[in-house]
Amino acid sequence: MTHKGPSDLCLANLLGQGKRNYFDFVYIDGSHQAPDVLCDAVLGFRLLKAGGVMAFDDYLWSEDLPQGKDPLRCPKPAIDAFVNLNFRKLNVLPAPLYQLYIQKVSD
């Protein structure tokens, strides 16, 4: 199933269609801006069924800026915040270096 459009709107639309706890796999790979990644993670997790897996791409990606790293322009701080806030509902799985996989164990 493919949906085109801004991820926050598409994910919210799927929730509106009753797809909560519906998907076995959710892949987060869109914007690298921390607020966008966090929004996608929260909405995607609601769509994921217990036992399902969510993959985050570009976990360690950062933008080369003249003034150095900007934590709001990297996925990692948002992914870490999401995992830390939901640690009772998920398990972190082994994954390639630049990705992070979690398995949903409960709502």
N, C-alpha and C positions, 0 to 999 in steps of 0.2 A: 504494500500500500504506500503510495507516494503522495505527499501533499506539498504544494508549492506556495510560498508566502512567508511572511515574518514568523519565526518559530513560536513566539509567544502567542500570536493569534491562532496559528494552526493547532498548537497543543491545547490551548483553551477551548477551541472549537471541538476538538476530539472529546474533551471532558464534557462539554455541553451536549454532545451526542451520546452520552452514557458510556463512554469507553474507559471509565475508571476501573483499575485492576484488570485490564483487558489484554495487554501486550506482554509477550514473553521476553522481548528484547527492545531496548531503547538505546539509540546511539546519539550521543551529544557531540556535535561537531559543526558549529556555525560560527557565530561571533566569538572573538577571543577576549571581549570586554567582560570583566568580572561580573558586573550586574546582569548582563545578558546570560552568561553561563549559569549563574545562580537561579535565575528565573526559569531557564530551560530545565535545570536539574529538579527544581521543586515541582513543576508541572509534569515533567516526564516521569518522575517517581510516582505520582498519583495515577498515571496511566499504566504503570508496570504492575503486573500481578505478583503475588507472593511466590517466591522461587525464581522469578524472572531476573534478568541481568541487565544492568545499565553500563554502558561503556562511555567513558569520556576520552575524547581524542585531544592531543596537543597539551597534555597535562603539564609538561615542563616548558612549554613554549613561552617565549618572551620577546617583546619587540625591542630592537636596538634603537634607543633614543639618545640624542646628544646629552641629555641630562641624566641618563641612566635608566634603570627599570622603573616603570610606573605600575604599582601593584593593581591598579584598577584596569590596566590594559593587558592582563595576563589571566589565563583560565585558572591557574593553580590556587590562588587565594579563595576563589569562589567554590571550587571543588572541595578544598579542605574544609571550608566553613560548612558546606552542605553535609559532608561525611561526619564531621564532628557533631553537628546538631541532630543528626539522625542515627547515631552510632548504635542505638538499641534496635533499630529497624533494619539493619543491613550488615553484611559481611563484606570486607574488602577481599577481592580475589587476586591471584597472581595475574600479572599482565605485562606486556612489553613496556619498556622504559617510558616512552612518551604517551602512554595511555594509563588509565586507571579504570578498573572494573569493579563493580559492586553487585552483590546479589541481595535482593529485597527478601527479608525474612518475615516481615509483618508490616501492617499499616501503621 
